[in-house]
Amino acid sequence: MRTHPEGHGPVRFGPPLPEDGLPVLPELAGVLAAAASRAGPEPVGGGTALIDAACGHGERRGLPAAPDRTILGPGAPALLTALTAAIDGDVLVPRPCAAWWAPYARLLGRPVFHVPTPPESGGVPDPYALLETVRRMRAEGRDPRLLVLSVADDPTATVAPPELLHETLEAAAGEGLHLVSDETWRDTLHDPHGSVLLSPAEMLSDRVTVVTDLAGSLLPPGWPAAVARFPAGEEGSALHARVLDVLTALDARVAAPVAAAAGYALSEPEPVTARVAASVRTHARVAAAAHRAVVAAGALARPPQCGRHLYVDLTPLAPALAAHGVGDAQELEDFLTVRLGMPAAGGHRFGDDLETPRVRLCTAPLLGETPEERAACLDADESAELPRVGRALNKVTSVFDDLRDDARRWESSR
């Protein structure tokens, strides 16, 4: 996670998606192993069986898409790159946003414009800020065309409320923007009954392409596969064709053994659904415990609602950080990575200002050091109370409590 001191965060040092840290589901490994002898390649965009499984997966979530409007690629970054290449114009993203969104637009020579999010959640821009950003861009001769957003968000681990989503989509539609909804984390809600998650495609079906990286809940991150579901109508059909052209030019196809595993996972047999539920439950409890620890120390963080991470603002502890020589997010990343003994990606990775002391903490490193320790978390009634997890959480508590105590000493000495 360390970067070269010059440059403060090259793309190649960017943080990966938050992993689940758990052993591969045996049934899933068996499907992949059985397909390992396949010599022929999977078609670009996915074969018939894989696309049918993806369509069924979407139908069960209220996201219908015909096979001729569905594409599978080797991970969401490949799909977002192809989408960005297929849509002319400038790209807008929320601030903060997933670390991998902006680099692919810049790779294609497209500037990326960040739009602030409201205080209650991340992933979806504030509608008034979106309108003002678009107005300013056009006044400067820019051509905003594409908005990428995420209702279930990385890095903030929040779920945007439906009323905010509706207002933002209304603003985006009025400005003629096409939307890419990254729904990688939609199946990782910590409290499915307490969090209302609506897909932008349910509200604006003719202008939204849904992208889902299967590493969010179904596949290990080392088995890259993702789904793109395109809107109906002529615009959606034309975009589907252009994206397929880009993927073909790149020969970006899902590996045949991974395609077999992805098709099995997307069909959601009982072993898969049971593992997803257990994984979500485990990470939710550990994330909640980590959230309590950082907030008790005086840091700011929204309660995590999805995913395997939380986003922490250490501004209230800035005096203590300054005493340790920490003056920006890169230095905070380096400092906490060493102190915690786990990655702590700085907020600048996600589009936040370098000067703002924010970090994304992931829960996977807190589950254990061995596959056996991590697997034990799945069967525990309270994973946060397991000895290994408890020690890891105590480490987080200790590091943040020390910063709180340092801040108090600094205030009392003034």
Buried (B, 14 or more C-beta within 10 A) or exposed (E): BEBEEEEBBEBEBBBEBBBBBBBBBEBBBBBBEEBEEEEEEBBBBBBEBBBBBBBEBBEEBEBBBBEEBBBBBBBBBBBBBBBBBBBEBBBBBBBBBBBBBBBBBEEEEBEBBBBBBBEEBBBBBBBBBBBBBBEEBEEEEBEBBBBBBBBBBBBBBBBBBBEBBBBBBEBBBEBEBBBBBBBBBBBBBBEEEEBBBBBBBBBBBEBBBBBBBBBBBBBBBEBBBBBBBBBEEEEBBEBBEBBBBBBBEBEBBBBBBBBBBBBBBBBBEEBBEEBBBBBBBBBBBBBBBBBBBBBEBBBBBBBBBBBBBBBBBBEBBBBBBBEBEBBBBBBBBBBBBEBBEBBBBBBBBBBBBBEBBBBBBBBBBBBBEEEEBBEBBBEBEEBBEBEBBBEBBEBBBBBBBBBBEBBEEBEEEE
